[in-house]
Amino acid sequence: MLNNIEIGSRLIGDGEPCYIIAEIGSNHNHSYDMACELIKAAADAGADAVKFQTFKAKEHYSKFAPGFSYLDGQDTHELIASLELDRSWQKQLKAYAESCGVDFFSSPCDSEAIAELAELDVPAYKVASFDLTDDRLITEMAAVGKPIILSTGMATWMDIQIAVDAAKAAGNDDIILLQCTSLYPAPDALSNLQAIATLKNTFGLHAGYSDHTEGDHICIAAVALGAKVIEKHFTLDRSLPGPDHAFAIEPKGFSEMVRKIRAVESGMGDGIKAGPREEEMEMAEKGQRSLHARINIAAGEVITEEMLVIKRPGLGIAPAMRKHVVGRIAKEDIRADQWVTWDKL
């Protein structure tokens, strides 16, 4: 069994509830008030954490970067610049998140961002799929000593291994890998949820799922398949302007997703099949089958196969034991349709 990882006051690992992150990212739309409203809505909807993105366009993208087709060819550098988080907000946002009962952290995309978040003592760091191949960035992040969450969208096995090795070389073994499909939105058919187990088994690390699909069903399935962390893009209104709102989930939907995830977790059980649960005993006794008398059987008669019938309730001898009943002698009268018990033989 893998060691649990502590993020804030929560443990991540086997036997622990899934850690659910509301990915606010850049959906604050440059508004501090909206950022706070998103934090409060996420907390009210049952999130364990809120996550932002901390970057500067000039250090994040070349000014010559081509536009993405899903963004209708917008100038990438200009778009990224328009999505920057005002870093002076982070201290207040963290304090507000904690007052709402959720963890606050971010995906830092440069050395300055890592240092600023370290000064704030955020409980974890997240590496976006696009940054997974930057081993220098991962090394700096891991060296802070907080758990590090690596999204693996688009990644090869070697990309992941290099990233994991970079974190471990920095002295950090608290690594969580997230299966991810880097499309916006991502089609259900490309979710590859089986990779959650592959990541865990191949790298010996806890694994989860970072979701870009629409709706909540893929996240719920991911939890059933062993995801220990779920990250889901979060918005107040999918019709708001900005590249990440349209495929994000709104507060009501997020709340429903959390409810369903917790229900799935409660239904996973222990895997042991040891007969009826205490709560099932009435159903077992009254609803299962047992041996009954087909006809009136007088005391002293030898029981034959023809005298017996199998029906409900299950208060008599189990049907599989009938060969041990046939040939025995009735100690007392057994009425037709009465279940047969050992004390009557």
Residue pairs with C-beta under 8 A, 6 or more apart in sequence:
1 14
2 13
2 14
2 200
2 204
2 205
2 206
3 13
4 11
4 12
4 13
4 14
4 16
5 11
5 12
5 13
5 147
5 174
5 176
5 206
6 12
6 147
6 174
7 19
7 49
7 103
7 123
7 124
7 147
8 48
8 49
8 103
8 123
8 124
10 16
10 17
10 19
10 48
10 103
12 19
12 147
12 176
12 206
12 228
12 229
13 206
13 228
14 228
16 228
17 262
17 265
18 208
18 223
18 227
18 228
18 229
18 230
18 261
18 265
19 48
19 49
19 208
19 228
19 229
19 230
20 46
20 47
20 48
20 49
20 229
20 230
20 232
20 258
20 261
21 47
21 48
21 49
21 50
21 51
21 229
21 230
21 231
21 232
22 38
22 42
22 45
22 47
22 49
22 50
22 51
22 102
22 232
22 234
22 254
23 51
23 210
23 231
23 232
23 233
23 234
23 248
24 35
24 38
24 39
24 42
24 50
24 51
24 52
24 234
25 51
25 52
25 53
25 233
25 244
26 52
26 53
26 83
26 84
26 85
26 242
26 243
26 244
27 34
27 38
27 233
27 234
27 235
27 236
27 240
27 242
27 244
27 245
27 248
28 34
28 35
28 38
28 52
28 85
29 240
29 241
29 242
30 82
30 86
32 86
32 89
32 92
32 93
34 236
35 52
35 89
35 93
36 93
36 96
37 236
38 50
38 234
38 235
38 236
39 50
39 93
39 96
39 97
39 100
39 102
39 104
40 96
40 100
41 234
41 236
41 251
41 254
42 50
42 102
42 234
42 251
42 254
43 50
43 97
43 100
43 101
43 102
44 100
44 251
44 255
45 251
45 252
45 254
45 255
45 258
46 254
46 255
46 258
46 259
46 262
47 102
47 234
47 254
47 258
48 102
48 103
49 102
49 103
49 104
49 105
49 124
50 97
50 102
50 103
50 104
50 234
51 104
51 105
51 106
51 107
51 126
51 231
52 85
52 90
52 93
52 104
52 105
52 106
52 107
53 83
53 85
53 106
53 107
53 109
53 128
54 85
54 87
54 90
54 106
54 107
54 108
54 109
54 113
54 116
54 117
55 80
55 84
55 85
55 107
55 108
55 109
55 110
55 113
56 84
56 109
56 110
56 112
56 113
57 77
57 78
57 80
57 81
57 84
58 81
59 109
59 110
60 80
60 109
60 110
61 76
61 77
61 80
62 77
63 77
64 77
65 76
65 77
66 76
67 73
67 74
67 75
67 76
68 74
68 76
70 183
70 184
71 79
71 243
79 243
83 242
83 243
85 106
87 113
87 116
90 106
90 116
90 117
90 120
91 120
93 104
94 104
94 120
94 122
97 103
97 104
98 104
103 122
103 123
103 124
104 122
105 117
105 122
105 123
105 124
105 125
105 126
106 113
106 117
106 122
106 125
106 126
107 125
107 126
107 127
107 128
107 131
108 114
108 116
108 117
108 125
108 141
109 128
109 131
109 137
110 137
111 137
111 140
114 125
114 137
114 140
114 141
114 144
117 125
117 144
118 144
122 146
123 146
123 147
124 146
124 147
124 148
124 149
125 141
125 142
125 144
125 146
125 147
125 148
125 149
126 148
126 149
126 151
126 231
127 137
127 138
127 141
127 148
127 149
127 150
127 151
127 163
128 151
129 151
129 152
129 153
129 154
129 155
129 180
129 182
129 210
130 153
130 154
130 182
131 137
131 138
132 138
132 150
132 151
132 152
132 153
132 154
132 155
132 159
132 160
132 163
133 155
133 159
133 162
133 163
135 162
135 163
135 166
138 148
138 150
138 163
138 166
138 167
138 170
139 166
139 167
139 169
139 170
140 170
141 148
141 167
142 148
142 166
142 167
142 168
142 170
142 171
142 172
142 175
143 170
143 171
143 172
145 171
145 172
146 172
146 174
147 172
147 174
147 175
147 176
148 167
148 172
148 174
148 175
148 176
149 175
149 176
149 178
149 208
149 229
149 231
150 160
150 163
150 164
150 167
150 175
150 176
150 177
150 178
151 178
151 180
151 210
151 231
152 159
152 160
152 177
152 178
152 179
152 180
152 195
152 199
153 180
153 181
153 182
153 210
154 182
155 163
157 202
160 177
160 199
160 203
161 203
164 175
164 177
164 203
164 205
167 173
167 175
168 175
175 205
176 205
176 206
176 207
176 208
176 228
176 229
177 199
177 200
177 203
177 205
177 206
177 207
177 208
178 207
178 208
178 209
178 210
178 229
178 231
179 191
179 192
179 193
179 195
179 196
179 199
179 207
179 208
179 209
179 210
179 222
179 227
180 209
180 210
180 211
180 212
181 187
181 190
181 191
181 192
181 212
181 213
182 212
183 190
183 212
184 212
184 243
184 244
184 247
185 212
185 213
185 214
185 246
185 247
186 211
186 212
186 213
186 247
187 213
188 213
188 217
188 218
191 211
191 213
191 218
191 222
193 209
193 218
193 221
193 222
193 225
194 225
196 207
196 208
196 209
196 222
196 225
196 226
196 227
197 207
197 225
197 226
199 205
199 207
200 206
200 207
200 226
206 228
206 229
207 226
207 227
207 228
207 229
208 222
208 227
208 228
208 229
208 230
208 231
209 218
209 219
209 222
209 227
209 229
209 230
209 231
210 231
211 218
211 219
211 222
211 230
211 231
211 232
211 233
212 233
212 247
213 219
213 247
214 247
215 249
215 253
216 232
216 249
216 253
216 254
216 256
216 257
216 260
219 227
219 230
219 232
219 257
219 261
220 257
220 260
220 261
220 264
222 230
223 230
223 261
223 264
223 265
224 264
224 268
230 261
232 248
232 249
232 254
232 257
233 244
233 247
233 248
233 249
234 248
234 249
234 251
234 254
235 244
235 245
235 248
235 249
235 250
236 250
236 251
237 245
237 250
238 245
238 246
238 247
238 248
238 250
239 245
239 246
249 257
275 284
276 283
276 284
284 314
285 313
285 314
285 315
286 312
286 313
286 314
286 315
287 312
287 313
287 314
288 312
288 313
288 314
289 310
289 311
289 312
289 314
289 319
290 310
290 311
290 312
290 313
290 314
290 315
290 316
290 317
290 318
290 319
290 339
290 340
291 308
291 309
291 310
291 316
291 317
291 318
291 319
291 321
291 322
291 325
291 339
291 340
292 308
292 309
292 310
292 311
292 316
292 337
292 338
292 339
292 340
293 307
293 308
293 309
293 334
293 335
293 336
293 337
293 338
293 339
293 340
294 306
294 307
294 308
294 309
294 336
295 307
295 336
296 333
296 334
296 335
296 336
297 303
297 307
297 330
297 333
297 334
298 330
298 333
299 330
299 331
299 332
299 333
300 329
300 330
301 307
301 329
301 330
302 327
302 328
302 329
303 325
303 326
303 327
303 328
303 329
303 330
303 340
303 345
304 326
305 322
305 326
308 322
308 325
308 326
308 340
310 319
310 322
313 339
315 339
315 341
316 339
316 340
316 341
317 325
317 339
317 340
317 341
317 342
325 340
325 345
328 345
329 345
330 344
330 345
331 343
331 344
331 345
332 344
334 340
334 344
